[in-house]
Amino acid sequence: MQPPAAASPAADLVVDGRAYPAPAVVEALTPHLLPARIERMRQVLDARLASVALGVEDLHHGHNGAACLRTAEAFGVQDVVAAEVRNAYPLPARPNRKVTMAAHAWLDLHRLPDADALLTWARARDMRVFGAGPRGALTLETLPIDTPLLVLFGNEAEGLLPTTLDACDDVFRIPMFGFTESFNVSVSVGVALADVTRRRRAALAAEGRAGDLPPARRDALLARWCVADVRGAGAILRRKLD
């Protein structure tokens, strides 16, 4: 499976209003980072997935919003796509590090006005969209991972809107065996991403790869992370690159 075709942004990074090529940013800032830190960034990027994305529709509890970001980042998913139908994505202006573990700084949160925009975002990247619902024809284990995919979850009280479910490529369910009929949404996200990313990584491993970020996006992310990690990065870049 190839990563989504439209997932690579331009390699230039804008810092303090100035645009710099991402590789030049990394070269300029690397001397200001510990070698172990830059190596850790590269290791994480090696395992990042562009072919799996998390989608959420209309979350409204801050704890769930933060927990979904933390879970996605921990499983190496770079893109979280939020349809803000009635509610803005519930993340405080200063996220609680005990919940997010700073995950929001390492991934991309795409905030869109509705499910149509979310579906358009996914399909522009050649992704199939699978919505979570208790009567899904697919089970989590039978979700296909041979093409890029976005797994989509609804809000805490009502799940996905019926119109959103109808617009998905298919609907999946997480099998349950107790009296309880549903998980908390952040738990469902964790269960789903654990299974999907495990199977996706097994397929990549057969190709000798750990992740599937396109090179241009890897460069852009590494540059962004370096800027975030280096105090006074803008001044350093102006001095070295302007």
C-alpha positions, 0 to 999 in steps of 0.5 A, a space after each residue: 500500500 502506498 501512502 496517501 498521494 496528497 499527504 506531503 506538504 511543501 518542504 518550506 517552513 515559515 518561522 517568524 514570517 520568513 520561509 526557509 527550506 526544511 533541510 536548511 532549518 534542520 541543519 541550522 538548528 541541529 547544533 543546538 540540540 543534543 545528539 540523542 534528541 535529534 536521533 529520537 526525532 528521526 526514530 519517531 519519524 521513521 515509524 510515523 504512519 501517513 496511511 492511517 488517520 484518526 477522525 472524530 466528529 463533534 467531541 465535546 469532553 476535553 478529557 476525551 479530546 486530549 486522550 484521543 490525541 495522546 493515543 493517536 500520537 503514541 501509536 504513530 498516527 500523524 493526522 487527527 481530523 476533527 469535524 466540528 459540527 456543533 462543538 469545537 474540538 475540546 482541547 484547552 488553550 493550554 492542554 493538560 500535559 498529564 493527559 496529552 503528554 504534549 502529544 498535540 505538539 507532535 501530530 497534526 490536528 486538522 479542524 474542519 467544519 463538518 463531516 463533508 469536509 472531513 470526508 473530502 480531506 480523506 478522499 483527497 488523500 486516497 483514503 477510505 473512511 470507515 465509521 464506528 457503529 454498533 451495527 457495523 457490517 465489518 468487525 475491527 479485525 476485518 477492516 481492510 488495511 491494504 489501502 490508506 484508511 481513516 477510522 472515524 468516531 462520533 461524539 460521546 453521547 450519540 456516536 456518528 450522525 446517521 448522515 455521516 455513517 451513510 457517507 462512509 465507505 463502510 461501518 465497523 464495530 468493536 465486538 463486545 462480550 459483556 452487558 456493557 454496550 459501548 466503550 468510552 470514545 477514547 477507549 474505542 479509539 485506543 482499541 481501534 488504533 492498536 489493531 489497525 496500526 499493528 496490522 499496517 506495521 506488519 505489512 510495512 515490515 514485510 517491505 522492510 519499512 517501519 513507517 510510510 511518511 513521504 520524504 518531503 513530509 518527514 523533512 517538514 516535520 523534522 524541521 518543525 519539531 526542531 524549531 519547537 525544541 530550540 529556544 530562540 529558533 527564529 533568531 538563530 535561523 535569521 542569523 544563519 540563513 537570511 
